[in-house]
């Protein structure tokens, strides 16, 4: 079982920070050329992973071939209301195309309605399909994250979503898609960490654009940062280190 220890900010290095960042580009109006430029930049920086739309997973795998950067993609993005079997099918296509991390958007409507068994069924179907794929293909473990879309939820709904994620065998809980009316907050990250304990990761995502913001999330218990501005955050971190402000 994984153990997600708190990030030691005082001893954090540039390489250590880079290894915590999921560099993300999910713009519906971006061109293939723009995605290619983005992926080439991620190759240069060596982030933990890149997240792109499922249709561009093969492109990402090609550009990032020979690197340690993991290719990931979201499922049922950004609303989460696809049927469980549809979510599972989308996850399997991502895996067949070379993706190795999957962020699944929770059925937000079901959560808001108090229909938590629907939420659990969603997760169980996806987790089951991915585990079966791992067995058939003798694959290393595939990292699965649940996107709660916290701006829509009150605190008890966030807690219950986290509990359902743990029960279903998800590897991470994640704050937000960045496409709703808000993003990650320190309070939400702290709440999520308290619920899931040390054996599940917490990914802070949505509106994180500076090292100061990223640092606050890490101090609250995040173990992964999802952002479209990873490069800028790392440069900001380096500047803060040089000036003794990190």
LUMSE-874846 format. One line per 8 residues: number of its first residue (from 1); their letters; for each residue x, y, z of C-alpha. Coordinates in nm, 2 decimals. Each point is the difference from the previous one (the first is absolute). Last residue first. Layout:
# LUMSE-874846
NUM = a = X,Y,Z; ...
# end
This chain:
# LUMSE-874846
246 = xxxxxxxx = 1.09,2.94,-0.03; 0.08,0.37,0.07; 0.38,-0.02,0.01; 0.04,0.22,-0.31; 0.16,-0.28,-0.20; -0.26,-0.25,0.12; -0.28,0.24,-0.08; 0.14,0.04,-0.35
238 = xxxxxxxx = 0.02,-0.38,-0.05; -0.36,-0.04,0.13; -0.13,0.27,-0.25; 0.18,-0.19,-0.28; -0.16,-0.32,0.11; -0.34,0.16,0.02; 0.04,0.15,-0.34; 0.09,-0.33,-0.16
230 = xxxxxxxx = -0.30,-0.17,0.17; -0.24,0.25,-0.14; -0.29,-0.22,-0.11; -0.04,-0.14,0.34; -0.06,-0.32,0.20; 0.21,-0.02,0.32; 0.06,-0.33,0.17; 0.06,-0.09,0.36
222 = xxxxxxxx = -0.24,0.24,0.16; -0.01,0.02,0.38; -0.07,0.36,0.10; 0.38,0.09,-0.03; -0.01,-0.13,-0.36; -0.30,0.22,-0.08; 0.16,0.31,0.15; 0.32,-0.07,-0.19
214 = xxxxxxxx = -0.19,-0.03,-0.33; -0.16,0.34,0.06; 0.33,0.17,0.08; 0.17,-0.18,-0.29; -0.25,0.16,-0.24; -0.28,-0.11,-0.23; -0.24,-0.22,0.19; -0.35,0.08,-0.13
206 = xxxxxxxx = -0.14,-0.36,0.01; 0.19,-0.30,0.12; 0.12,-0.13,0.34; 0.06,-0.37,-0.02; -0.03,-0.20,0.33; 0.16,-0.34,0.01; -0.15,-0.29,0.20; 0.18,-0.21,0.26
198 = xxxxxxxx = 0.07,0.29,0.25; -0.36,0.08,0.11; -0.29,0.03,-0.23; -0.22,0.22,0.21; 0.26,0.23,0.15; 0.17,0.04,-0.34; -0.34,0.10,-0.16; -0.07,0.26,0.26
190 = xxxxxxxx = 0.35,0.15,-0.03; -0.03,0.02,-0.38; -0.34,0.16,0.03; 0.12,0.26,0.25; 0.30,0.09,-0.22; -0.22,0.06,-0.29; 0.00,-0.15,-0.35; -0.22,0.13,-0.27
182 = xxxxxxxx = -0.31,0.21,-0.06; -0.31,0.04,-0.22; 0.06,-0.32,-0.20; 0.26,-0.07,-0.27; 0.30,-0.03,0.22; -0.06,-0.37,0.03; -0.01,0.00,0.37; 0.13,-0.13,0.33
174 = xxxxxxxx = 0.16,-0.34,-0.06; -0.02,-0.32,0.20; 0.28,-0.25,-0.07; 0.07,-0.37,-0.02; -0.36,-0.12,-0.04; -0.09,-0.33,0.16; -0.38,0.02,0.01; -0.01,0.05,0.38
166 = xxxxxxxx = 0.25,0.28,-0.01; -0.19,0.18,-0.27; -0.33,-0.04,0.18; 0.16,0.15,0.32; 0.12,0.30,-0.20; -0.34,0.05,-0.16; -0.15,-0.01,0.35; 0.24,0.26,0.13
158 = xxxxxxxx = -0.06,0.23,-0.29; -0.38,-0.04,0.05; 0.04,0.09,0.37; 0.20,0.31,-0.10; -0.25,0.14,-0.25; 0.05,-0.08,-0.37; 0.00,0.19,-0.33; 0.34,0.17,0.05
150 = xxxxxxxx = 0.14,-0.35,0.09; 0.00,-0.15,-0.35; 0.06,-0.34,0.16; 0.26,-0.12,-0.26; 0.08,-0.36,0.08; 0.35,-0.12,-0.08; 0.12,-0.33,-0.14; 0.36,-0.10,-0.03
142 = xxxxxxxx = 0.05,-0.31,-0.22; 0.21,-0.27,0.18; 0.26,-0.17,-0.22; -0.15,-0.20,-0.29; -0.03,-0.37,-0.05; -0.22,0.07,-0.29; -0.29,-0.22,0.11; 0.05,0.09,0.37
134 = xxxxxxxx = 0.03,0.37,-0.06; -0.31,0.00,-0.22; -0.19,-0.18,0.27; 0.11,0.27,0.25; -0.11,0.27,-0.23; -0.34,-0.15,-0.06; -0.05,-0.05,0.38; 0.11,0.35,0.08
126 = xxxxxxxx = -0.24,0.15,-0.26; -0.30,-0.21,0.11; 0.07,0.05,0.37; 0.03,0.38,-0.04; -0.33,0.04,-0.18; -0.17,-0.24,0.23; 0.12,0.21,0.29; -0.14,0.32,-0.14
118 = xxxxxxxx = -0.33,-0.17,-0.07; -0.01,-0.14,0.35; 0.06,0.36,0.13; -0.33,0.13,-0.13; -0.01,0.30,0.23; -0.12,0.22,-0.28; 0.31,0.22,0.00; 0.21,-0.32,-0.03
110 = xxxxxxxx = -0.21,-0.13,-0.29; 0.03,0.33,-0.18; 0.38,0.00,0.05; 0.05,-0.34,-0.16; 0.37,0.00,0.08; 0.25,0.10,-0.26; 0.26,-0.27,-0.05; 0.36,0.09,-0.03
102 = xxxxxxxx = 0.20,-0.28,-0.17; 0.37,-0.07,0.01; 0.18,-0.24,-0.23; -0.09,0.11,-0.35; 0.13,-0.21,-0.29; -0.28,-0.01,-0.25; -0.13,-0.32,0.14; -0.01,0.16,0.35
94 = xxxxxxxx = -0.20,0.31,-0.13; -0.24,-0.23,-0.18; -0.05,-0.20,0.32; -0.08,0.31,0.20; -0.26,0.11,-0.26; -0.16,-0.34,0.02; -0.02,0.02,0.38; -0.16,0.34,-0.02
86 = xxxxxxxx = -0.25,-0.12,-0.25; -0.08,-0.30,0.22; -0.06,0.23,0.30; -0.23,0.22,-0.20; 0.13,0.35,-0.08; -0.08,0.28,0.25; 0.34,0.10,0.10; -0.02,0.36,-0.12
78 = xxxxxxxx = 0.35,0.09,-0.12; 0.11,-0.25,-0.12; -0.16,-0.34,0.00; 0.35,-0.16,0.04; 0.32,0.22,0.02; 0.33,-0.08,-0.16; 0.35,-0.11,0.10; 0.34,-0.04,-0.15
70 = xxxxxxxx = 0.29,-0.06,0.24; 0.32,0.19,-0.05; 0.30,-0.24,0.05; 0.13,0.08,-0.35; 0.07,-0.23,-0.30; -0.33,0.08,-0.17; -0.14,0.34,0.10; -0.09,0.12,-0.35
62 = xxxxxxxx = -0.15,-0.34,-0.10; -0.18,-0.06,0.33; -0.15,0.35,-0.02; -0.12,-0.05,-0.36; -0.16,-0.33,0.10; -0.17,0.16,0.30; -0.14,0.28,-0.22; -0.35,-0.13,-0.04
54 = xxxxxxxx = -0.02,-0.06,0.38; 0.04,0.37,0.07; 0.34,0.09,0.15; 0.16,-0.05,0.34; 0.37,0.00,0.04; 0.19,-0.18,0.27; 0.27,0.02,0.26; 0.15,0.30,-0.18
46 = xxxxxxxx = 0.32,-0.04,-0.21; 0.06,0.36,-0.09; 0.11,-0.06,-0.36; -0.26,-0.27,-0.07; -0.27,0.23,0.15; 0.11,0.27,-0.24; -0.03,-0.24,-0.30; -0.35,-0.09,0.13
38 = xxxxxxxx = -0.11,0.36,0.00; 0.14,0.06,-0.35; -0.19,-0.31,-0.13; -0.32,0.11,0.17; 0.03,0.33,-0.17; 0.06,-0.16,-0.34; -0.30,-0.23,0.06; -0.21,0.31,0.05
30 = xxxxxxxx = -0.14,0.14,0.33; -0.37,0.09,0.01; -0.11,-0.28,0.24; 0.28,0.08,0.24; 0.11,-0.29,0.21; 0.36,0.06,0.06; 0.15,-0.12,0.32; 0.34,-0.04,0.16
22 = xxxxxxxx = -0.04,-0.24,0.29; 0.26,0.13,0.25; 0.15,-0.18,0.30; 0.31,-0.12,-0.17; 0.08,0.35,-0.12; 0.00,0.11,0.37; 0.26,-0.27,0.09; 0.22,0.09,-0.29
14 = xxxxxxxx = 0.00,0.36,0.10; 0.08,-0.10,0.36; -0.22,-0.03,0.31; 0.19,-0.01,0.32; -0.19,0.28,0.18; -0.33,-0.10,-0.16; 0.00,-0.35,0.13; -0.30,-0.15,-0.18
6 = xxxxxx = -0.23,-0.19,0.24; 0.03,-0.38,-0.03; -0.22,-0.19,-0.25; 0.03,-0.36,0.07; -0.07,-0.25,-0.27; -0.13,-0.35,0.09
# end
